[in-house]
Each structure stands twice: as structure tokens, then as C-alpha cells.
Amino acid sequence: MKRVLIATEKPFAPAAVKQIAGIFEEAGYEVRLLEKYAAKADLLDAVKDVQAMIVRSDIVDREVLEAATELKVVVRAGSGFDNLDLVACTEKGVVAMNTPGQNSNAVAELAIGMMIFMARGNFKGGSGSELKGKTVGVYGCGNIGRRVARIAQGLGMKVVALDPCVTKVSMEPYEVKVVQSVNDLFSQSDYLSLHIPSNEKTKKSVNFELMNKMPKGATIINTARKEVIDEDGLRKMLEERPDFKYISDIAPSCHDELAEKFEFRYYSTPKKQGAETSEANVNAGVAAAEQIVAFFENGDQTYRVNKSLS
């Protein structure tokens, strides 16, 4: 019998757990839950004899993989997967997957809501501005970025976009203008919504030089990763450009300082909020469970994100 561990320091909603467990039980698999665990030692002990694991933002590093001697597949319930050590997964013969698209609408709606929040002065009174007629730049045109574009268009916004993996032709159905460079994207965007991954090329790539190219009154919305922001550059931008605004659901390391100095122009949610809807919670968990069953029963590796040694 296959044994599957659902290891979630921040648990799935009960409705999601029930559906996930139902999928595994129908397949004849044993389901184990590790929720709200207090120490890494709890995770190391729980993974010892399982063949599959589902995580959310939980860290699956080399130490965890070495403890999981029978592990064959780990699925991150969500689109980002930087909490998985992909190199170690490959070395240990473990297939690592994510569940792209399942949280897309939740994150996109949050990004649009954040635009409105900043445009209306944090809902604290006073005169704000409208999104209609403004230009939003979408940096990263995956499932989330394309959804942001659609919602923004519904509000009467113009959309420009940049992604190394998309072409002008591929974005024509979305009526989106694809710009040629990151400089073009920043210089044309009244609002800039970040949807890029955190990797060696993108870390600290959103720096002062780029941010300073944005029009007067511009706002950056970051629902991607904190690491893509050059925090020194962000601090300098807020100090030197009193018209500039920044909002995120991932607090930078200098959060307390920015919150104290730049009220109304800086805001970060207390914790990551992008996928925190009941719908996204269920969708990502169910997709993870279905992928694990498909992997064991049919050898399906469609959403594999690490390399294979074979």
C-alpha cells in the first residue's frame, strides 16, 4: 500500500483535506497528516516511510529528502516551487511537481484588489484615483499574469506585458501589447504587477534604476516573491520619489522601517495571501492528490519541475 504524507505547517482547509483524502482512499493509498507542526524534527520523523508527499510552503531540503528513504514523488500544492530543493530531489531520484494554474485566479484578484487599495488611499478617506484608463504592466505572463490582464481589461485598463517565454502572436488573443524590454515595461506602466519566479537571474532584479523609470504616481504590486526586489533600491525609491507606491503580500526584511516612514505609500499584508481563498485551497490540494495517483498508476510526470537522471 502506498503511503502519502500531507505535511502542512499551514494546513489545508478541512474541506480540502476531506477531498484529498478521498482521492487517495479510492486509489487504495494510506493518508497521513502532519499539520501545524512546531519543529523540523517532526517533519523528519514523519517522512521516513512514505512514498509520496504533498506540501504547501513547507521546506523540502536535502535533510528532509535524506530522511525520506522511500520517497518517490513530492508535490508542491501551488505554482511556485522554490521551497523544494530540486537538485537534491534529482540526486535522490524523487520526482518534484507543482500544480500550476490552481491558484491563479485567487492571486490575480488579490493583485487587482491591491491596485484599488493603493489607488484609494488605503481606504482611509480622502480623494483617490481610478484604474480606468491607466496602464498596467504585467511582468510574467503565466496563468496568473494572463488572468490579471483579463481582469484589468474589464476595468478599462490598458495592458502591456513582458515575459521571455511569450511572443507577440501568443498574446494577441488577450489583446495585450508585448513590449521589447524590461525598460519599456517599467517606463510605460502606471501599475506594475510582478509575476516572475525567484531565481539567480531575477533576485534583486527589480532595482532602483528600473523603478525610477516608472511614470509619476506609479505603483508596484508584488504577489510573486520578496527576493525579486532590491530592498535597498525600494527604500531609496520611496525616499526620493514621494509619488511612488509599493504593495505586496510578502513583507520585505525592512518592513517595519518602510511601514513607519511611508504610510499610504507602502503596505504589506501580515502573511502571504495570494492563494488564501477557499477555492484555491481546495483546487491546489486536489490537483496535487490527482497528480500523485496519476504518477503511481500511469507514470504521469506532466508537471515535473526537476531534472531526470535517466
C-alpha positions in Angstrom: 0.0 0.0 0.0 1.3 3.5 -0.9 1.7 5.8 2.0 1.1 9.6 1.4 2.1 12.3 3.8 0.3 15.7 3.7 2.8 17.9 5.5 1.4 21.4 6.0 2.7 23.7 8.7 -0.2 26.0 7.4 -2.9 23.4 6.9 -5.3 23.0 4.1 -9.0 23.8 4.9 -10.9 20.8 6.3 -13.0 20.6 3.1 -9.8 20.3 1.1 -8.3 17.7 3.3 -11.5 15.6 3.0 -11.4 15.7 -0.8 -7.7 15.0 -0.9 -8.0 12.0 1.4 -11.0 10.7 -0.6 -8.9 10.6 -3.8 -6.2 8.6 -2.1 -8.5 6.3 -0.3 -10.3 5.5 -3.6 -6.9 4.6 -5.0 -6.1 2.4 -2.0 -3.4 4.6 -0.5 -2.8 5.3 3.1 -3.1 9.0 4.1 -1.1 10.6 6.9 -1.5 14.2 8.2 1.2 16.4 9.7 -0.4 19.7 10.4 0.8 22.8 12.3 4.0 21.0 13.3 6.2 23.0 15.6 9.7 21.7 14.7 11.5 20.3 11.7 12.2 17.2 13.6 8.5 16.4 13.4 8.7 16.5 9.6 11.9 14.4 9.5 10.2 11.7 11.5 7.0 11.8 9.5 8.7 11.3 6.1 10.7 8.2 7.0 8.5 5.6 5.4 6.2 7.4 2.9 6.3 7.1 -0.8 4.7 10.5 -1.6 4.3 13.8 0.0 2.1 17.0 -0.5 3.4 20.3 0.9 2.4 23.9 0.7 5.1 26.4 1.6 6.9 23.8 3.7 10.6 23.4 3.1 11.7 20.2 1.5 15.5 20.4 1.6 18.3 17.9 1.4 17.9 16.9 5.1 14.3 16.1 4.6 15.0 14.1 1.4 17.7 12.1 3.1 15.3 11.2 5.9 12.6 10.2 3.3 14.3 7.0 2.2 11.2 5.6 0.4 10.0 8.9 -1.2 9.3 8.8 -4.9 7.3 12.0 -5.5 6.7 15.3 -3.8 4.1 17.8 -5.0 4.0 21.4 -4.0 0.4 22.5 -3.9 0.8 25.8 -5.7 2.6 27.2 -8.7 5.9 28.3 -7.0 8.3 25.6 -6.0 11.4 27.4 -4.6 10.7 25.6 -1.3 11.7 22.3 -3.0 15.4 21.5 -3.3 15.3 20.4 -7.0 18.9 19.4 -7.2 18.6 17.1 -4.2 15.3 15.7 -5.5 17.0 14.7 -8.7 20.0 13.2 -6.9 17.7 11.2 -4.6 15.5 10.0 -7.6 12.5 11.9 -6.3 10.1 13.5 -8.8 9.2 17.0 -7.8 6.0 18.6 -9.1 3.9 21.7 -8.7 0.2 22.4 -9.5 0.3 25.4 -12.0 -2.9 27.3 -12.5 -4.8 26.2 -9.5 -4.2 29.4 -7.5 -4.2 31.7 -10.5 -7.5 33.5 -10.1 -7.0 33.9 -6.3 -3.6 35.6 -6.8 -4.9 37.7 -9.8 -7.9 39.0 -7.8 -5.6 39.9 -4.9 -3.2 41.9 -7.3 -6.2 43.8 -8.7 -7.6 44.4 -5.2 -4.2 45.8 -4.1 -4.2 48.2 -7.0 -7.6 49.5 -5.9 -6.5 49.7 -2.3 -3.5 51.9 -3.1 -5.4 54.0 -5.6 -8.0 54.8 -3.0 -5.5 55.8 -0.2 -5.7 52.6 1.7 -9.5 53.2 2.2 -8.7 55.8 4.9 -10.6 58.7 3.3 -9.6 61.4 1.1 -9.6 61.7 -2.7 -8.2 58.8 -4.6 -7.9 57.8 -8.3 -9.5 55.4 -10.7 -7.9 52.5 -12.5 -9.8 53.1 -15.7 -7.6 54.5 -18.5 -4.4 53.7 -16.6 -1.8 51.2 -18.0 -0.9 48.1 -16.0 2.3 46.3 -16.8 2.3 42.5 -16.3 5.8 41.2 -15.7 5.5 37.4 -16.2 2.7 36.1 -18.4 1.9 32.7 -17.0 -1.5 31.7 -15.7 -1.6 34.5 -13.1 -0.3 37.2 -15.3 -2.8 36.5 -18.1 -5.6 36.5 -15.6 -4.5 39.8 -14.2 -4.6 41.2 -17.7 -8.1 40.0 -18.3 -9.5 41.5 -15.1 -7.6 44.7 -15.7 -9.1 45.0 -19.2 -12.5 44.5 -17.7 -11.8 47.6 -15.6 -10.9 49.6 -18.6 -7.1 49.5 -18.2 -4.6 49.2 -20.9 -2.2 46.2 -20.6 1.4 45.9 -21.6 3.4 42.7 -20.8 6.8 41.1 -20.8 7.8 37.5 -20.4 10.8 35.7 -22.1 8.5 32.7 -22.8 5.8 34.6 -24.7 5.6 36.2 -28.1 3.5 39.0 -29.6 1.5 36.4 -31.5 0.8 34.3 -28.5 -0.6 37.2 -26.6 -2.8 38.6 -29.4 -5.9 36.7 -28.1 -5.5 38.6 -24.9 -5.3 42.0 -26.7 -2.1 42.7 -24.8 0.8 44.8 -26.0 4.0 42.9 -25.7 6.9 45.2 -25.1 10.5 44.5 -26.2 12.4 45.1 -23.0 12.1 45.4 -19.2 13.0 49.1 -19.5 10.0 49.6 -21.9 7.7 47.7 -19.4 8.6 49.9 -16.4 8.6 53.2 -18.3 5.1 52.5 -19.7 3.4 51.2 -16.5 1.3 53.2 -14.1 0.8 50.0 -12.2 3.3 47.1 -12.5 2.2 43.6 -11.3 5.0 41.2 -10.7 4.6 37.5 -11.5 8.2 36.4 -12.0 9.9 33.5 -10.2 12.8 33.9 -7.8 15.9 32.6 -9.4 19.5 33.6 -10.0 18.5 35.9 -12.8 15.6 37.6 -11.1 16.8 38.0 -7.5 17.1 41.8 -6.7 16.4 42.5 -10.4 13.7 45.0 -9.6 16.1 47.7 -8.6 16.1 51.5 -8.2 17.2 52.1 -11.8 14.2 50.2 -13.1 11.7 51.5 -10.6 12.8 55.1 -11.3 11.8 54.7 -14.9 8.1 54.4 -14.0 5.7 57.3 -14.5 4.8 59.8 -11.8 2.3 58.3 -9.3 3.3 54.7 -10.3 2.6 51.7 -8.1 4.3 48.3 -8.0 2.3 45.3 -6.8 4.3 42.2 -5.8 2.5 39.0 -5.3 5.4 37.0 -6.6 8.5 36.6 -4.3 10.2 39.1 -1.9 13.6 38.1 -3.3 13.0 39.7 -6.7 13.0 43.2 -5.1 16.2 45.0 -4.4 15.2 46.3 -0.9 17.9 49.0 -0.8 16.6 50.2 -4.1 13.0 50.1 -2.9 13.9 52.1 0.2 15.7 54.7 -2.0 12.8 54.9 -4.4 10.3 55.6 -1.6 12.6 58.2 -0.2 13.4 60.0 -3.4 10.0 59.6 -5.2 7.2 60.8 -2.9 4.8 59.9 -5.7 5.8 56.2 -5.8 3.9 53.4 -4.1 4.6 49.7 -3.3 2.3 47.0 -2.0 2.9 43.3 -1.5 1.7 40.2 0.2 5.3 39.2 1.1 6.9 41.6 3.6 10.4 42.7 2.8 13.1 42.5 5.5 12.8 46.2 6.0 9.1 46.1 6.5 8.9 47.9 9.9 11.0 50.8 8.7 9.0 51.2 5.5 5.7 51.0 7.3 6.7 53.7 9.7 8.2 56.1 7.2 5.8 55.7 4.2 2.3 55.4 5.4 -0.2 55.4 2.5 2.6 54.7 0.0 3.8 51.3 1.4 1.8 48.3 2.5 2.4 44.6 3.1 -0.1 42.0 4.4 0.9 40.3 7.6 1.4 37.0 5.8 1.3 35.6 2.3 -2.2 36.0 0.9 -2.2 35.1 -2.8 -3.6 31.6 -2.5 -5.7 32.2 0.6 -9.1 31.5 -0.7 -11.3 28.5 0.0 -11.5 27.8 -3.7 -7.7 27.9 -4.3 -7.1 25.9 -1.2 -9.2 23.0 -2.5 -8.1 23.3 -6.1 -4.4 23.1 -5.4 -4.7 20.2 -2.9 -7.0 18.1 -5.1 -4.7 18.7 -8.1 -1.7 17.5 -6.1 -3.5 14.4 -5.0 -4.6 13.6 -8.6 -1.1 14.1 -9.8 0.3 11.7 -7.3 -2.2 9.0 -8.2 -1.5 9.5 -11.9 2.2 9.2 -11.3 2.0 5.9 -9.5 -0.7 4.4 -11.6 0.3 5.7 -15.1 3.8 7.0 -14.8 2.5 10.6 -15.5 5.1 13.2 -14.9 3.4 16.1 -16.7 4.1 18.7 -14.0 7.6 17.6 -13.1 9.8 20.6 -12.3 13.2 18.9 -11.6 15.5 17.1 -14.0 15.6 13.4 -14.5 18.8 11.4 -14.2 17.6 8.9 -16.7 
